[in-house]
Amino acid sequence: MNNTSVDGSAPQAATRPASEALNSDPVVLELRGVTRHFGSGDRRVQAVDGVDLSIRRGEVVALLGPNGAGKTTTLDMLLGLTQPSTGSVQVLGVTPEQATSSGAIGAVLQTGGLLGDLTVAETVRLIASLYGAGATTRVPEVMDRADLGHLARRRVSKCSGGEQQRVKFALAMVSDPDILVLDEPTAGMDVTARRHFWDVMRADADAGRTIVFATHYLEEAEQFARRTVVMHRGAVVADAPTALLRASLGERSVSATVDAAGAALVTRLDATDGVLDIRLDGDRLSLRAADSDAVARILLDHGAHDLEIAAPTLETAFTALTEN
């Protein structure tokens, strides 16, 4: 499987390059006109509202959005755990239920318990046995990849939240799935465990496995995802390569120490096109600018020093897309 880019709409993000749009790798996950509501009447909640989404083989996609955006419900529909109210969902050309039962898609979810009385090794062996001899032979490898070797004889009930997340990761991998769906996979993990987890995921992505993950850690999306989909109030509000989405706002952050020239610089910069959010805190001036080079020249010409220029972050883009 090859690593690929995206083919699909990007409602509020920059348009993707034509070379990516012409990608010929097959679509492995597809949602068309998908809605999902819960309850009725005054208690009706529209969790997902008209989602169209195609993901190709080998893509690494981050699904972002505030609480209640519809991320988990969307992932649940990809796994066949809940049915769409309208629209269609396909995984590798079949229903999510068929893909899940065959082991073609694996998942690490926030919900769903583990059997606390079993040891970690017993738990992994038990789930592997459901997929046949091939999966059983993969148990040692999966235990190692999830960094569970030293926990093999510990009862699951004695594992921390982060350790239980690693057990779930091992269970997701025993069938050697083509697709991994991860819902807040590193929740509860310490920094070292999170780093190990993403090292493993990066290797899988490089080998061509398709990975879709929802996370609250924007830095995880920024560092790992090649494509980011942002959901808000049940709808997709942006869909683009992560770097392109990050840069879509255009402005860079600029700051400098201005000493006694602060007031004059604020007046000068306030009259400059493309300069936003000017703030003067003591002798430190900060702003956002479409043309950071031009602003830097103005600052340096007025004796400013300790100049810093930073590119937009994914957090900036995310906030702009979901703040209303």
The 8 nearest C-alpha neighbors of each residue, nearest first, counted from 0:
[[1, 207, 57, 56, 2, 206, 208, 24],
 [0, 2, 207, 57, 3, 56, 206, 24],
 [1, 3, 57, 207, 58, 0, 205, 4],
 [4, 2, 58, 57, 1, 5, 55, 56],
 [5, 3, 19, 58, 22, 6, 2, 226],
 [4, 6, 19, 20, 7, 3, 54, 55],
 [5, 7, 20, 19, 4, 22, 53, 21],
 [8, 6, 5, 53, 9, 52, 20, 238],
 [7, 9, 10, 238, 6, 14, 52, 239],
 [8, 10, 238, 237, 12, 11, 239, 14],
 [11, 9, 237, 236, 12, 8, 238, 235],
 [12, 10, 237, 9, 236, 13, 238, 320],
 [13, 11, 237, 9, 244, 10, 239, 238],
 [12, 14, 247, 15, 243, 244, 11, 9],
 [15, 13, 12, 9, 16, 239, 8, 243],
 [14, 16, 13, 17, 239, 19, 20, 240],
 [15, 17, 18, 19, 20, 14, 21, 13],
 [18, 16, 20, 19, 21, 15, 22, 14],
 [19, 17, 16, 21, 20, 22, 15, 4],
 [20, 18, 17, 22, 4, 21, 16, 5],
 [19, 21, 6, 17, 22, 18, 5, 16],
 [22, 20, 19, 18, 17, 23, 6, 5],
 [23, 21, 19, 20, 24, 18, 4, 6],
 [22, 24, 21, 25, 20, 55, 26, 3],
 [25, 23, 22, 56, 55, 26, 3, 1],
 [26, 24, 55, 56, 27, 23, 22, 54],
 [25, 27, 55, 54, 28, 56, 53, 24],
 [26, 28, 91, 55, 90, 56, 54, 25],
 [29, 27, 90, 54, 53, 26, 89, 91],
 [28, 30, 53, 89, 52, 88, 54, 31],
 [31, 29, 88, 52, 51, 87, 33, 53],
 [30, 32, 51, 87, 33, 86, 50, 29],
 [33, 31, 86, 49, 50, 51, 34, 30],
 [34, 32, 86, 50, 49, 31, 85, 30],
 [35, 33, 48, 47, 49, 85, 84, 83],
 [36, 34, 84, 47, 83, 46, 45, 48],
 [35, 37, 45, 46, 44, 84, 43, 34],
 [36, 38, 44, 43, 45, 39, 35, 46],
 [37, 39, 43, 42, 44, 36, 40, 41],
 [40, 38, 43, 42, 41, 37, 44, 36],
 [39, 41, 42, 43, 38, 44, 37, 36],
 [40, 42, 43, 39, 38, 44, 37, 45],
 [43, 41, 39, 40, 38, 44, 37, 45],
 [42, 44, 39, 38, 40, 37, 41, 45],
 [45, 43, 37, 36, 46, 38, 42, 39],
 [46, 44, 36, 47, 35, 48, 43, 37],
 [45, 47, 69, 233, 36, 35, 44, 48],
 [48, 46, 233, 34, 35, 69, 45, 234],
 [47, 49, 34, 233, 234, 50, 45, 46],
 [50, 48, 32, 33, 34, 234, 47, 51],
 [49, 51, 33, 32, 234, 48, 52, 235],
 [52, 50, 31, 30, 32, 49, 33, 53],
 [51, 53, 30, 29, 50, 31, 54, 7],
 [54, 52, 29, 28, 26, 30, 7, 55],
 [55, 53, 28, 26, 27, 29, 52, 58],
 [56, 54, 26, 27, 25, 58, 24, 57],
 [55, 57, 209, 58, 27, 25, 24, 26],
 [56, 58, 209, 2, 207, 208, 1, 3],
 [57, 59, 209, 3, 56, 2, 55, 60],
 [60, 58, 210, 224, 225, 211, 209, 226],
 [59, 61, 211, 226, 224, 227, 58, 225],
 [62, 60, 227, 212, 224, 220, 213, 211],
 [61, 63, 213, 228, 212, 229, 227, 60],
 [64, 62, 229, 213, 230, 228, 61, 214],
 [63, 65, 230, 68, 229, 231, 66, 70],
 [66, 64, 68, 67, 231, 63, 321, 230],
 [67, 65, 68, 64, 69, 70, 231, 215],
 [66, 68, 69, 65, 232, 46, 70, 233],
 [67, 69, 231, 232, 233, 64, 65, 66],
 [70, 68, 233, 46, 72, 47, 67, 71],
 [71, 69, 73, 72, 68, 74, 62, 213],
 [70, 72, 74, 73, 69, 75, 182, 213],
 [71, 73, 75, 69, 74, 70, 76, 46],
 [74, 72, 70, 76, 71, 75, 69, 77],
 [73, 75, 77, 71, 76, 72, 70, 78],
 [74, 76, 72, 80, 78, 73, 77, 81],
 [75, 77, 79, 81, 73, 78, 74, 82],
 [78, 76, 74, 75, 79, 95, 73, 88],
 [79, 77, 75, 95, 76, 80, 99, 74],
 [78, 80, 95, 76, 96, 81, 77, 75],
 [81, 79, 75, 78, 76, 82, 77, 96],
 [82, 80, 76, 79, 75, 83, 72, 78],
 [81, 83, 76, 84, 79, 80, 35, 75],
 [84, 82, 35, 85, 34, 33, 86, 76],
 [83, 85, 35, 34, 82, 36, 86, 33],
 [86, 84, 83, 34, 33, 87, 35, 32],
 [85, 87, 33, 32, 31, 83, 34, 84],
 [86, 88, 31, 30, 33, 89, 32, 85],
 [89, 87, 30, 29, 31, 77, 94, 90],
 [90, 88, 94, 29, 93, 92, 28, 95],
 [89, 91, 28, 92, 93, 95, 27, 94],
 [92, 90, 27, 93, 28, 89, 98, 26],
 [91, 93, 90, 89, 27, 94, 28, 26],
 [94, 92, 90, 89, 91, 97, 95, 98],
 [93, 95, 89, 97, 96, 90, 98, 88],
 [96, 94, 79, 98, 78, 97, 90, 77],
 [95, 97, 79, 99, 94, 98, 100, 78],
 [98, 96, 100, 94, 95, 99, 101, 93],
 [99, 97, 95, 103, 101, 96, 100, 104],
 [100, 98, 96, 102, 104, 101, 97, 95],
 [99, 101, 97, 102, 98, 96, 103, 104],
 [102, 100, 98, 99, 103, 97, 130, 104],
 [101, 103, 99, 174, 104, 100, 176, 98],
 [104, 102, 176, 98, 177, 101, 99, 178],
 [105, 103, 178, 176, 99, 102, 179, 98],
 [106, 104, 171, 179, 176, 180, 178, 102],
 [107, 105, 180, 171, 181, 179, 108, 104],
 [106, 108, 181, 168, 167, 184, 182, 171],
 [109, 107, 182, 110, 106, 181, 184, 111],
 [110, 108, 182, 183, 111, 107, 184, 186],
 [111, 109, 108, 112, 107, 182, 71, 113],
 [112, 110, 109, 113, 108, 107, 167, 114],
 [111, 113, 110, 114, 115, 109, 167, 163],
 [112, 114, 115, 111, 155, 163, 122, 167],
 [115, 113, 116, 117, 112, 155, 122, 156],
 [114, 116, 156, 155, 117, 113, 154, 118],
 [115, 117, 114, 154, 156, 155, 118, 113],
 [118, 116, 154, 115, 114, 121, 122, 155],
 [117, 119, 154, 121, 153, 152, 120, 155],
 [118, 120, 151, 122, 121, 155, 153, 154],
 [119, 121, 151, 123, 122, 118, 124, 152],
 [122, 120, 124, 118, 119, 123, 117, 125],
 [121, 123, 125, 119, 120, 124, 117, 118],
 [122, 124, 120, 126, 125, 121, 170, 127],
 [125, 123, 127, 121, 122, 126, 128, 120],
 [126, 124, 122, 128, 123, 127, 121, 129],
 [127, 125, 128, 123, 129, 124, 122, 170],
 [126, 128, 124, 135, 134, 129, 125, 130],
 [127, 129, 131, 125, 130, 126, 135, 124],
 [128, 130, 127, 126, 131, 125, 134, 135],
 [129, 131, 128, 127, 134, 174, 132, 102],
 [132, 130, 128, 133, 134, 129, 135, 127],
 [131, 133, 135, 134, 136, 128, 130, 127],
 [134, 132, 136, 135, 131, 137, 130, 174],
 [133, 135, 127, 137, 173, 136, 174, 132],
 [136, 134, 132, 127, 137, 133, 138, 128],
 [135, 137, 134, 133, 138, 132, 139, 140],
 [136, 138, 134, 135, 140, 139, 141, 173],
 [137, 139, 141, 135, 140, 136, 142, 124],
 [140, 138, 142, 141, 137, 143, 136, 148],
 [141, 139, 143, 137, 142, 138, 144, 136],
 [140, 142, 144, 138, 143, 139, 169, 137],
 [143, 141, 147, 139, 145, 140, 144, 148],
 [142, 144, 146, 140, 141, 145, 148, 147],
 [143, 145, 141, 146, 142, 140, 199, 147],
 [144, 146, 142, 143, 147, 165, 169, 141],
 [147, 145, 143, 144, 148, 142, 165, 149],
 [146, 148, 150, 142, 145, 149, 143, 151],
 [147, 149, 151, 150, 146, 143, 142, 145],
 [148, 150, 147, 151, 146, 152, 153, 143],
 [151, 149, 147, 153, 148, 152, 119, 120],
 [150, 152, 120, 119, 148, 153, 149, 147],
 [153, 151, 118, 150, 119, 120, 154, 149],
 [154, 152, 118, 150, 151, 119, 155, 157],
 [155, 153, 118, 156, 157, 117, 116, 119],
 [154, 156, 115, 158, 157, 118, 119, 117],
 [155, 157, 115, 154, 158, 116, 114, 117],
 [158, 156, 155, 154, 159, 153, 115, 118],
 [159, 157, 155, 156, 162, 163, 160, 154],
 [158, 160, 162, 161, 163, 157, 187, 156],
 [161, 159, 163, 187, 162, 164, 158, 188],
 [160, 162, 188, 187, 164, 163, 159, 186],
 [163, 161, 165, 159, 164, 160, 158, 166],
 [162, 164, 166, 160, 165, 161, 158, 159],
 [165, 163, 161, 167, 162, 166, 168, 160],
 [164, 166, 168, 162, 163, 167, 145, 169],
 [165, 167, 163, 169, 168, 164, 170, 162],
 [168, 166, 170, 164, 165, 169, 107, 171],
 [167, 169, 165, 171, 166, 170, 107, 164],
 [168, 170, 166, 172, 171, 167, 141, 145],
 [171, 169, 167, 168, 172, 173, 123, 166],
 [170, 172, 105, 168, 106, 169, 173, 167],
 [171, 173, 169, 175, 170, 174, 168, 176],
 [172, 174, 134, 175, 170, 127, 171, 137],
 [173, 175, 102, 134, 176, 172, 130, 127],
 [176, 174, 172, 173, 177, 102, 103, 134],
 [177, 175, 103, 104, 178, 174, 105, 102],
 [176, 178, 103, 208, 104, 209, 175, 179],
 [179, 177, 104, 209, 176, 210, 208, 105],
 [178, 180, 210, 105, 106, 104, 211, 209],
 [181, 179, 106, 211, 212, 210, 105, 107],
 [182, 180, 212, 107, 184, 106, 108, 211],
 [181, 183, 213, 108, 184, 212, 109, 107],
 [182, 184, 214, 213, 186, 185, 181, 109],
 [185, 183, 182, 181, 186, 107, 164, 108],
 [186, 184, 188, 183, 193, 187, 164, 161],
 [187, 185, 188, 183, 184, 161, 164, 160],
 [186, 188, 161, 160, 185, 189, 164, 159],
 [189, 187, 161, 185, 186, 192, 193, 190],
 [188, 190, 192, 191, 193, 187, 161, 185],
 [189, 191, 193, 192, 194, 188, 195, 185],
 [190, 192, 194, 193, 189, 195, 188, 196],
 [193, 191, 195, 189, 194, 190, 188, 196],
 [194, 192, 196, 190, 191, 195, 188, 185],
 [193, 195, 191, 197, 192, 196, 190, 198],
 [196, 194, 198, 192, 193, 197, 191, 199],
 [197, 195, 193, 199, 194, 198, 192, 200],
 [196, 198, 200, 199, 194, 195, 201, 193],
 [199, 197, 195, 201, 200, 196, 194, 202],
 [200, 198, 202, 197, 196, 201, 203, 195],
 [201, 199, 197, 203, 202, 198, 204, 196],
 [200, 202, 204, 198, 203, 199, 197, 205],
 [201, 203, 205, 199, 200, 204, 206, 198],
 [202, 204, 200, 206, 201, 205, 208, 199],
 [205, 203, 201, 207, 208, 206, 202, 200],
 [204, 206, 202, 207, 203, 201, 2, 208],
 [205, 207, 203, 204, 208, 202, 0, 1],
 [208, 206, 57, 0, 204, 1, 205, 2],
 [207, 209, 57, 204, 177, 203, 178, 206],
 [208, 210, 57, 178, 58, 56, 59, 179],
 [211, 209, 59, 179, 178, 180, 60, 208],
 [212, 210, 60, 180, 61, 59, 181, 179],
 [213, 211, 181, 61, 182, 180, 62, 60],
 [214, 212, 62, 182, 183, 61, 63, 181],
 [213, 215, 183, 216, 63, 212, 182, 62],
 [214, 216, 217, 183, 63, 213, 64, 65],
 [217, 215, 214, 218, 219, 220, 183, 221],
 [218, 216, 220, 219, 215, 221, 314, 313],
 [217, 219, 221, 216, 220, 222, 313, 314],
 [220, 218, 222, 217, 216, 221, 223, 214],
 [219, 221, 224, 217, 223, 218, 222, 61],
 [222, 220, 218, 219, 223, 217, 224, 313],
 [221, 223, 219, 220, 218, 224, 225, 217],
 [222, 224, 220, 219, 221, 225, 201, 59],
 [225, 223, 220, 59, 60, 226, 61, 221],
 [224, 226, 241, 59, 240, 60, 223, 227],
 [227, 225, 240, 60, 241, 224, 239, 59],
 [226, 228, 61, 241, 60, 239, 238, 240],
 [227, 229, 238, 62, 237, 61, 63, 230],
 [228, 230, 63, 237, 64, 236, 235, 62],
 [231, 229, 235, 64, 234, 68, 236, 63],
 [230, 232, 68, 233, 234, 64, 321, 236],
 [233, 231, 68, 234, 69, 230, 67, 46],
 [232, 234, 47, 69, 48, 68, 46, 231],
 [235, 233, 48, 230, 231, 232, 50, 236],
 [234, 236, 230, 237, 229, 50, 231, 228],
 [235, 237, 230, 229, 10, 11, 234, 231],
 [238, 236, 11, 229, 12, 9, 10, 228],
 [237, 239, 228, 9, 227, 12, 229, 8],
 [240, 238, 226, 244, 227, 241, 9, 12],
 [241, 239, 226, 243, 242, 225, 227, 244],
 [240, 242, 226, 244, 227, 243, 225, 239],
 [243, 241, 245, 244, 240, 246, 225, 221],
 [244, 242, 246, 240, 245, 241, 247, 239],
 [245, 243, 247, 241, 246, 242, 239, 12],
 [244, 246, 313, 242, 243, 312, 247, 316],
 [245, 247, 243, 244, 249, 248, 311, 242],
 [248, 246, 244, 249, 245, 243, 13, 12],
 [249, 247, 246, 250, 316, 245, 311, 244],
 [248, 250, 247, 246, 289, 251, 311, 288],
 [251, 249, 289, 288, 287, 248, 252, 311],
 [250, 252, 310, 287, 288, 311, 309, 291],
 [251, 253, 287, 309, 308, 286, 310, 288],
 [254, 252, 308, 286, 285, 307, 287, 251],
 [255, 253, 285, 307, 284, 306, 286, 308],
 [256, 254, 306, 305, 284, 283, 304, 257],
 [255, 257, 283, 304, 303, 282, 305, 258],
 [256, 258, 303, 261, 282, 260, 255, 283],
 [259, 257, 282, 260, 256, 261, 303, 283],
 [260, 258, 261, 257, 282, 262, 263, 302],
 [259, 261, 263, 257, 258, 262, 264, 301],
 [262, 260, 264, 257, 263, 259, 265, 258],
 [263, 261, 265, 264, 260, 266, 259, 279],
 [264, 262, 266, 265, 261, 260, 267, 268],
 [265, 263, 267, 261, 266, 262, 268, 260],
 [264, 266, 262, 268, 267, 263, 269, 261],
 [267, 265, 269, 263, 264, 268, 262, 270],
 [268, 266, 264, 265, 269, 270, 263, 271],
 [267, 269, 271, 265, 270, 266, 264, 274],
 [268, 270, 266, 271, 267, 265, 274, 277],
 [269, 271, 268, 267, 272, 266, 274, 265],
 [272, 270, 268, 269, 274, 273, 267, 294],
 [273, 271, 274, 270, 269, 268, 289, 288],
 [272, 274, 289, 288, 271, 275, 290, 250],
 [273, 275, 288, 272, 287, 271, 289, 268],
 [276, 274, 287, 277, 286, 288, 273, 269],
 [275, 277, 286, 287, 278, 274, 285, 288],
 [278, 276, 286, 275, 285, 279, 265, 287],
 [279, 277, 285, 284, 286, 276, 280, 265],
 [280, 278, 284, 283, 281, 285, 282, 277],
 [281, 279, 283, 282, 284, 278, 285, 261],
 [280, 282, 283, 279, 284, 258, 261, 256],
 [281, 283, 258, 257, 256, 280, 284, 261],
 [284, 282, 256, 280, 281, 279, 255, 257],
 [285, 283, 279, 254, 255, 278, 256, 280],
 [284, 286, 254, 278, 253, 277, 279, 255],
 [287, 285, 277, 276, 253, 252, 275, 278],
 [288, 286, 252, 275, 251, 250, 274, 253],
 [287, 289, 274, 250, 290, 291, 251, 273],
 [288, 290, 250, 273, 249, 291, 251, 274],
 [291, 289, 288, 292, 293, 294, 273, 250],
 [290, 292, 294, 288, 293, 295, 289, 251],
 [293, 291, 295, 294, 290, 296, 297, 288],
 [294, 292, 296, 295, 291, 290, 297, 298],
 [295, 293, 291, 297, 296, 292, 298, 290],
 [294, 296, 292, 298, 293, 297, 291, 299],
 [295, 297, 299, 293, 294, 298, 300, 292],
 [298, 296, 294, 300, 295, 299, 301, 293],
 [297, 299, 295, 303, 301, 296, 300, 294],
 [298, 300, 303, 302, 296, 301, 297, 295],
 [299, 301, 297, 298, 302, 296, 303, 295],
 [302, 300, 298, 299, 303, 297, 260, 264],
 [301, 303, 299, 300, 304, 298, 257, 260],
 [302, 304, 257, 299, 298, 256, 301, 255],
 [303, 305, 306, 256, 255, 302, 257, 299],
 [306, 304, 255, 256, 307, 303, 254, 257],
 [305, 307, 255, 304, 254, 308, 256, 303],
 [306, 308, 254, 253, 255, 305, 309, 252],
 [309, 307, 253, 252, 254, 251, 306, 310],
 [310, 308, 252, 251, 253, 311, 307, 312],
 [309, 311, 251, 312, 252, 308, 246, 250],
 [312, 310, 251, 246, 245, 315, 309, 250],
 [313, 311, 314, 315, 245, 310, 316, 246],
 [312, 314, 245, 316, 315, 317, 221, 311],
 [313, 315, 317, 312, 316, 318, 217, 245],
 [316, 314, 312, 318, 313, 317, 319, 311],
 [315, 317, 313, 319, 314, 318, 245, 320],
 [318, 316, 314, 320, 315, 319, 313, 321],
 [319, 317, 315, 321, 320, 316, 322, 314],
 [318, 320, 316, 317, 322, 321, 315, 323],
 [319, 321, 317, 318, 322, 316, 236, 323],
 [322, 320, 318, 323, 319, 231, 317, 64],
 [321, 323, 318, 319, 320, 317, 231, 65],
 [322, 321, 320, 319, 318, 231, 232, 317]]
